[in-house]
Amino acid sequence: KTRLTPGDHAYKVVRGSWPTVESDPQGGAIANRTLDLDKATSRTAVKVAIVVGGWADNFPRAPVSSTAASNVQLLDSAFVLPELRRKRRIWVYLPTDYQQHPLRHYPVLYMQDGQNVFDEATAFSGEWGVDEYLNSLPVDQQCIVVAIDNGGNARMQEYNPFNNKQFGKGEGKLYGAFLAETLKPYVDAH
C-alpha cells in the first residue's frame, strides 16, 4: 500500500507498460486522470471506481513517417552492452559540416531514451526535436549527439543505481560503466 499526501495526484491506467495505456473508445490519447485528496481522505483507504474506454494497443497505430534529419544515422541497431549482456540501438547526430571536416573535434553529448531524441516514428509520445534544433544553430555551436535507446521494461533498472522494491535490482552502475568504458571510447575512436 502507498500512502499519498494531500493534494492533486495525476495518474494513468496501464496494463503493465506504456504501450498498453488506457485510451478513449476510439484508441485516442486521453488526459491524465486526477485524484484530489484532502487531509482526511489521505489518511484512510480510498476506493476509486473508474471506467476504461479502451486500450491503446487494441487499435492499429497509424504509420508515422520518419522525421529524423538527414544527418542523423544509426550507429548500430544492436550495439553490445557487455556490462549488461544486452544489445541496444544507438543513434548519432553529426553536425551539418561534419562531412567536410571529418577530422575536426566536436563536443559530444550523450542522451538517454534515444528513440525519442530525433524521430517521431520511433518516439514514445513525440520526438524531442534535438536534430532540428541543432541544425538551426550556426555550425560552430553544433555538437555530436549520441542517443542510446532505453531498455524498455528494464529502463528503470538500468537508469537506477539502487535496488528498488517496485523495479528490482538497480543496474545504473553497470549502465554508467557501459557509457564510460564501452560507448565513449568507441565513439572517440570512430
C-alpha positions as CSV (number, residue, x, y, z in Angstrom):
1,K,0.0,0.0,0.0
2,T,1.1,3.5,-0.8
3,R,0.2,6.4,1.5
4,L,-0.4,9.5,-0.6
5,T,-0.1,13.1,0.6
6,P,-3.0,15.5,0.4
7,G,-3.4,17.3,-2.9
8,D,-3.9,16.5,-6.6
9,H,-2.4,13.3,-7.9
10,A,-2.2,12.7,-11.7
11,Y,-2.2,9.1,-13.0
12,K,-2.9,6.9,-15.9
13,V,-4.0,3.3,-16.0
14,V,-1.8,0.8,-17.9
15,R,-1.7,-2.9,-18.4
16,G,1.9,-3.3,-17.5
17,S,3.6,-0.8,-19.7
18,W,3.1,2.5,-21.6
19,P,2.2,0.8,-25.0
20,T,-0.8,-0.7,-23.1
21,V,-2.1,2.7,-21.7
22,E,-5.8,3.4,-21.4
23,S,-7.3,5.3,-24.3
24,D,-10.6,6.7,-25.4
25,P,-13.1,4.3,-27.0
26,Q,-11.6,5.0,-30.4
27,G,-8.0,4.4,-29.3
28,G,-7.1,8.1,-29.0
29,A,-4.9,9.5,-26.2
30,I,-6.6,10.9,-23.1
31,A,-5.5,13.4,-20.5
32,N,-4.1,12.2,-17.1
33,R,-6.7,11.3,-14.6
34,T,-6.6,13.2,-11.3
35,L,-7.4,12.3,-7.7
36,D,-7.8,15.1,-5.2
37,L,-7.1,14.0,-1.7
38,D,-7.8,16.3,1.3
39,K,-6.1,15.7,4.7
40,A,-8.9,13.5,5.9
41,T,-9.0,11.1,3.0
42,S,-5.2,10.9,2.6
43,R,-5.1,9.0,5.9
44,T,-7.8,6.4,5.0
45,A,-8.2,3.8,2.4
46,V,-9.9,5.3,-0.7
47,K,-11.6,3.3,-3.4
48,V,-11.8,4.8,-6.8
49,A,-14.1,3.4,-9.4
50,I,-13.1,4.2,-13.0
51,V,-14.2,3.0,-16.4
52,V,-11.5,2.5,-19.1
53,G,-12.8,3.4,-22.5
54,G,-10.2,1.4,-24.4
55,W,-6.6,0.3,-24.5
56,A,-4.1,1.9,-26.9
57,D,-2.7,-1.4,-28.1
58,N,-6.1,-2.6,-29.2
59,F,-6.2,-0.1,-32.1
60,P,-3.9,-0.1,-35.1
61,R,-1.4,2.7,-34.9
62,A,-1.2,4.8,-38.0
63,P,2.2,4.6,-39.6
64,V,4.3,7.6,-38.8
65,S,6.9,8.9,-41.2
66,S,10.4,9.4,-40.1
67,T,11.2,12.9,-39.0
68,A,15.0,12.3,-38.4
69,A,17.2,14.8,-40.2
70,S,19.5,13.5,-42.9
71,N,22.5,14.0,-40.6
72,V,21.1,11.5,-38.1
73,Q,22.1,7.9,-38.6
74,L,22.1,4.7,-36.7
75,L,25.5,4.0,-35.2
76,D,24.3,0.4,-34.7
77,S,20.9,-1.3,-34.4
78,A,22.3,-3.9,-31.9
79,F,25.3,-2.3,-30.2
80,V,26.5,-4.7,-27.5
81,L,26.4,-3.5,-23.9
82,P,28.8,-6.1,-22.4
83,E,28.4,-4.8,-18.9
84,L,24.7,-5.8,-19.0
85,R,24.9,-8.6,-21.6
86,R,22.3,-6.8,-23.8
87,K,22.1,-5.1,-27.2
88,R,20.7,-1.7,-27.9
89,R,20.0,0.7,-30.9
90,I,22.2,3.7,-30.8
91,W,21.7,6.9,-32.9
92,V,24.2,9.6,-33.8
93,Y,23.7,13.1,-34.9
94,L,26.6,14.6,-36.8
95,P,27.0,18.4,-37.2
96,T,25.9,19.7,-40.6
97,D,29.5,20.4,-41.6
98,Y,30.9,17.1,-40.3
99,Q,31.4,15.5,-43.8
100,Q,33.5,18.5,-44.9
101,H,35.6,18.3,-41.7
102,P,35.8,14.7,-40.6
103,L,39.0,15.2,-38.5
104,R,37.6,18.2,-36.6
105,H,37.0,17.6,-32.9
106,Y,33.4,18.3,-31.8
107,P,31.9,18.2,-28.3
108,V,29.8,15.1,-27.8
109,L,26.5,15.0,-25.9
110,Y,25.2,11.6,-24.7
111,M,21.4,11.3,-24.4
112,Q,19.2,8.6,-22.9
113,D,15.8,7.4,-24.3
114,G,17.3,7.6,-27.8
115,Q,14.2,6.5,-29.6
116,N,12.6,9.9,-28.5
117,V,15.5,12.2,-29.4
118,F,15.3,12.5,-33.2
119,D,12.5,10.6,-34.8
120,E,8.7,10.8,-34.5
121,A,8.4,7.3,-36.0
122,T,10.2,5.7,-33.0
123,A,9.3,8.1,-30.2
124,F,7.1,7.1,-27.3
125,S,5.0,10.2,-27.3
126,G,6.5,12.8,-29.6
127,E,10.1,13.3,-30.6
128,W,12.3,15.8,-28.8
129,G,13.5,17.6,-31.9
130,V,17.1,17.7,-31.0
131,D,18.3,17.3,-34.6
132,E,16.0,20.1,-35.9
133,Y,17.2,22.4,-33.1
134,L,20.9,21.7,-33.6
135,N,20.5,22.1,-37.4
136,S,19.1,25.6,-36.8
137,L,22.2,26.7,-34.9
138,P,25.4,28.1,-36.6
139,V,27.8,25.2,-37.2
140,D,30.3,26.4,-34.6
141,Q,27.5,25.8,-31.9
142,Q,26.7,22.3,-33.1
143,C,27.9,19.1,-31.4
144,I,27.8,15.4,-32.0
145,V,24.9,13.7,-30.2
146,V,24.9,10.0,-29.3
147,A,21.4,8.8,-28.3
148,I,21.0,5.4,-26.7
149,D,17.6,3.7,-26.8
150,N,16.2,2.8,-23.4
151,G,15.9,-0.8,-22.3
152,G,12.0,-0.9,-22.5
153,N,10.9,-2.8,-19.4
154,A,14.4,-2.7,-18.0
155,R,14.6,1.1,-18.3
156,M,14.0,1.9,-14.6
157,Q,16.5,-0.7,-13.5
158,E,19.2,0.4,-16.0
159,Y,18.9,4.1,-15.0
160,N,18.7,3.5,-11.3
161,P,22.0,2.7,-9.4
162,F,20.0,1.5,-6.3
163,N,17.8,-1.6,-5.7
164,N,14.1,-0.7,-5.7
165,K,11.1,-2.6,-4.3
166,Q,9.0,-1.8,-7.4
167,F,11.5,-2.0,-10.2
168,G,14.0,-4.6,-8.8
169,K,17.8,-4.6,-8.8
170,G,19.4,-1.3,-9.8
171,E,21.7,-1.7,-12.8
172,G,22.7,2.0,-13.0
173,K,26.3,1.4,-12.1
174,L,26.7,-1.2,-14.8
175,Y,24.9,1.1,-17.3
176,G,27.2,4.0,-16.3
177,A,30.2,1.7,-16.8
178,F,28.9,0.9,-20.3
179,L,28.7,4.6,-21.1
180,A,32.1,5.4,-19.8
181,E,34.1,2.3,-20.6
182,T,32.5,0.9,-23.8
183,L,30.4,3.5,-25.6
184,K,32.5,6.7,-25.1
185,P,35.8,5.0,-26.1
186,Y,34.1,3.6,-29.2
187,V,32.7,7.0,-30.2
188,D,36.1,8.7,-29.5
189,A,37.8,6.1,-31.8
190,H,35.3,6.3,-34.6
